[in-house]
Amino acid sequence: MNTHSTLDALSNLVGADNVLTENAEVSFYTSDLFFEGVPAMAVIALGSRAELANAVKLCVEAGIAVLPRGGGLSYTAGYVQDDASLDAIVLDTRRLNQILDVNPDNMTITVESGCTWEQVSKAAAEHGLRVTMPGPTTGRYSTIGGSLSNNSMFFSSAKTGTAADAVVGLEVVTADGTLITTGSGAINNGVPFFRNNGPDLTGLFLSDAGSLGIKTAATLRLEPVPAGTAFTSVAFESFEQMIPAVQTVGRSGLATECLAVGAIGGEAGPSLHLTVEGYSQDIADAQLAALIGLMGPQGQPQEPMVPTFIHENGFGFVQSPLDPKGRLQIWTHGVFAIGQTLDAYKALRAVLDKHQTAMTEHGVDATMSFACAGIAMMVEPVLFWASKPTPLHLQGMAKVEAGQNTASDSADSLVREIRNDIRTAMDGLGAAHMQYGRFYRYADATAEKTVELLAGIKRIVDPDRKLNPGVLGI
Ligand SMILES: Cc1cc2nc3c(=O)[nH]c(=O)nc-3n(C[C@H](O)[C@H](O)[C@H](O)COP(=O)(O)OP(=O)(O)OC[C@H]3O[C@@H](n4cnc5c(N)ncnc54)[C@H](O)[C@@H]3O)c2cc1C
């Protein structure tokens, strides 16, 4: 089948209204918040899991690569193709938004992959429950499929880890259109409640950036919403003074959310913001008191406006990918062992200090943030600069104020250079990553035999390399 007849067949499958082929429309879907991609042939919006499976089969048989896309809020070229010689079609999964089963008996929720985290939270909340990792801050827009393919963290992460840790089982389409179930849901007569039924095939498809399969549905673990919540914020004189406190919080397992942030080179020192939850208010208060005791006397307690605001606003906390001044912002993170936090800070600080003169010249500001995901520490320099927002910056989320920014090629290229240097410094410390895509270096930074094994699995599930080719470097 040639590409035109494939497009006709896809149009018959999903309905002509769900196929975009105009360049202006397609280019919106092929650039993320940082990388501009090669335009795809088309974008198709799938309306059912069967449609998705058939669409993948049709595309792959016609030699067309498929680029899965959920909310589109990643910024590591996860769905952005850079190979102009490739015929590719974007699979927009956002119409796959059915809540398939809320099961308070088994404490699981099964949802289609295009559901947003907010949708899932609302469905669980009707039963007084929530997903053990309720979602990233972008949960109003980002999808279960996108977040599980990136891996993701924020709400509850200090206690329960990442989005991948909340997954009990998956349904995934491989390149020949086969639907595969993982976990105990795959047992004959079984139900999804137990991920490690034999080898962890669920884990194989998590954080894969869509390179091993396209997720159609996921079963996530639920927990009761705690009745008690307590907050604290603490200001520090320096990152060096704050980091031991952040490490103590991560090691204690007492906080639900732990976010620390400070400006690089600013007058004010960094601050740490904690949310602690408990079965009752008394228990939450007692846990917070214990945590404050563990952190010791360093730092100045502040009114906990930040954690309270985040908790009260939930997924409404993030309204825009632009900063409050209407500038672009970009995040580059590494995931480190808690014990490495100070070394990570020093290495990343050295990168920012090296560029400080050029940053001042081009109006590029930086912050560094730290967030706990269980015993992992996410360290994330963020760069802010005035430049032209992409269509995705302006259309992707609500209430965006574009500001008066005009394109600044020199600031853009400085930001690219700093971001690459940050990645290199992280490689030097053996950092792990979420959101692998095409920016972070999985294959180059990972043991050869491990990459060979993964590439071998890719050859089985995707022999022609048509599932998001190039991500993870495989
Ligand atoms: C302002 C802002 C705040 C953010 N805050 C957080 C945060 O708190 N925590 C955090 O972890 N991240 C955060 N992010 C990053 C981003 O929101 C998350 O990575 C989110 O999980 C992406 O979900 P998405 O649906 O937008 O994925 P997309 O960007 O659409 O896709 C992500 C990756 O998954 C693949 N993919 C998408 N759907 C599927 C599927 N069904 N099957 C297989 N592969 C698929 C894509 O090809 C791509 O490689 C933030 C981003 C912004 C802009």
The ligand as an SDF file (V2000), in Angstrom:
LIG
                    3D

 53 58  0  0  0  0  0  0  0  0999 V2000
    4.8810   23.6700   33.0470 C   0  0  0  0  0  0  0  0  0  0  0  0
    5.2740   22.2290   33.0730 C   0  0  0  0  0  0  0  0  0  0  0  0
    5.3240   21.5590   34.2940 C   0  0  0  0  0  0  0  0  0  0  0  0
    5.6960   20.2040   34.3330 C   0  0  0  0  0  0  0  0  0  0  0  0
    5.6810   19.5610   35.5310 N   0  0  0  0  0  0  0  0  0  0  0  0
    6.0390   18.2480   35.5940 C   0  0  0  0  0  0  0  0  0  0  0  0
    6.0150   17.5460   36.8390 C   0  0  0  0  0  0  0  0  0  0  0  0
    5.5800   18.0540   37.8720 O   0  0  0  0  0  0  0  0  0  0  0  0
    6.4570   16.2760   36.8440 N   0  0  0  0  0  0  0  0  0  0  0  0
    6.8850   15.6380   35.6990 C   0  0  0  0  0  0  0  0  0  0  0  0
    7.2590   14.4700   35.7810 O   0  0  0  0  0  0  0  0  0  0  0  0
    6.8770   16.2750   34.5190 N   0  0  0  0  0  0  0  0  0  0  0  0
    6.4470   17.5500   34.4260 C   0  0  0  0  0  0  0  0  0  0  0  0
    6.4190   18.1900   33.2110 N   0  0  0  0  0  0  0  0  0  0  0  0
    6.7170   17.4300   31.9860 C   0  0  0  0  0  0  0  0  0  0  0  0
    5.4530   16.7720   31.3780 C   0  0  0  0  0  0  0  0  0  0  0  0
    4.2940   17.4010   31.7840 O   0  0  0  0  0  0  0  0  0  0  0  0
    5.3780   15.3220   31.7950 C   0  0  0  0  0  0  0  0  0  0  0  0
    6.5010   14.6500   31.2810 O   0  0  0  0  0  0  0  0  0  0  0  0
    4.0990   14.6000   31.3490 C   0  0  0  0  0  0  0  0  0  0  0  0
    4.1250   13.3330   31.9680 O   0  0  0  0  0  0  0  0  0  0  0  0
    3.9940   14.4310   29.8590 C   0  0  0  0  0  0  0  0  0  0  0  0
    2.7520   13.8220   29.5460 O   0  0  0  0  0  0  0  0  0  0  0  0
    2.1410   14.0700   28.0880 P   0  0  0  0  0  0  0  0  0  0  0  0
    0.8400   13.3450   27.9970 O   0  0  0  0  0  0  0  0  0  0  0  0
    2.1160   15.5140   27.7910 O   0  0  0  0  0  0  0  0  0  0  0  0
    3.2190   13.3070   27.2010 O   0  0  0  0  0  0  0  0  0  0  0  0
    3.7590   13.6350   25.7270 P   0  0  0  0  0  0  0  0  0  0  0  0
    4.6460   14.8240   25.7750 O   0  0  0  0  0  0  0  0  0  0  0  0
    2.6260   13.6940   24.7600 O   0  0  0  0  0  0  0  0  0  0  0  0
    4.6080   12.3140   25.4400 O   0  0  0  0  0  0  0  0  0  0  0  0
    5.6730   11.9410   26.2600 C   0  0  0  0  0  0  0  0  0  0  0  0
    6.3790   10.7220   25.6620 C   0  0  0  0  0  0  0  0  0  0  0  0
    5.5260    9.5970   25.6830 O   0  0  0  0  0  0  0  0  0  0  0  0
    5.2630    9.0920   24.3690 C   0  0  0  0  0  0  0  0  0  0  0  0
    3.8450    8.7090   24.3890 N   0  0  0  0  0  0  0  0  0  0  0  0
    2.7720    9.5120   24.5590 C   0  0  0  0  0  0  0  0  0  0  0  0
    1.6440    8.7700   24.6360 N   0  0  0  0  0  0  0  0  0  0  0  0
    2.0190    7.4690   24.4970 C   0  0  0  0  0  0  0  0  0  0  0  0
    1.3310    6.2230   24.4910 C   0  0  0  0  0  0  0  0  0  0  0  0
   -0.0010    6.1420   24.6430 N   0  0  0  0  0  0  0  0  0  0  0  0
    2.0500    5.0840   24.3230 N   0  0  0  0  0  0  0  0  0  0  0  0
    3.3900    5.1230   24.1690 C   0  0  0  0  0  0  0  0  0  0  0  0
    4.1020    6.2640   24.1410 N   0  0  0  0  0  0  0  0  0  0  0  0
    3.4230    7.4280   24.3350 C   0  0  0  0  0  0  0  0  0  0  0  0
    5.6210   10.2300   23.4440 C   0  0  0  0  0  0  0  0  0  0  0  0
    6.0300    9.7550   22.1710 O   0  0  0  0  0  0  0  0  0  0  0  0
    6.7720   10.8820   24.2010 C   0  0  0  0  0  0  0  0  0  0  0  0
    7.9490   10.1640   23.9560 O   0  0  0  0  0  0  0  0  0  0  0  0
    6.0420   19.5330   33.1330 C   0  0  0  0  0  0  0  0  0  0  0  0
    5.9710   20.2130   31.9080 C   0  0  0  0  0  0  0  0  0  0  0  0
    5.5820   21.5380   31.8760 C   0  0  0  0  0  0  0  0  0  0  0  0
    5.4810   22.1930   30.5510 C   0  0  0  0  0  0  0  0  0  0  0  0
  1  2  1  0
  2  3  1  0
  2 52  2  0
  3  4  2  0
  4  5  1  0
  4 50  1  0
  5  6  2  0
  6  7  1  0
  6 13  1  0
  7  8  2  0
  7  9  1  0
  9 10  1  0
 10 11  2  0
 10 12  1  0
 12 13  2  0
 13 14  1  0
 14 15  1  0
 14 50  1  0
 15 16  1  0
 16 17  1  0
 16 18  1  0
 18 19  1  0
 18 20  1  0
 20 21  1  0
 20 22  1  0
 22 23  1  0
 23 24  1  0
 24 25  2  0
 24 26  1  0
 24 27  1  0
 27 28  1  0
 28 29  2  0
 28 30  1  0
 28 31  1  0
 31 32  1  0
 32 33  1  0
 33 34  1  0
 33 48  1  0
 34 35  1  0
 35 36  1  0
 35 46  1  0
 36 37  1  0
 36 45  1  0
 37 38  2  0
 38 39  1  0
 39 40  1  0
 39 45  2  0
 40 41  1  0
 40 42  2  0
 42 43  1  0
 43 44  2  0
 44 45  1  0
 46 47  1  0
 46 48  1  0
 48 49  1  0
 50 51  2  0
 51 52  1  0
 52 53  1  0
M  END
$$$$
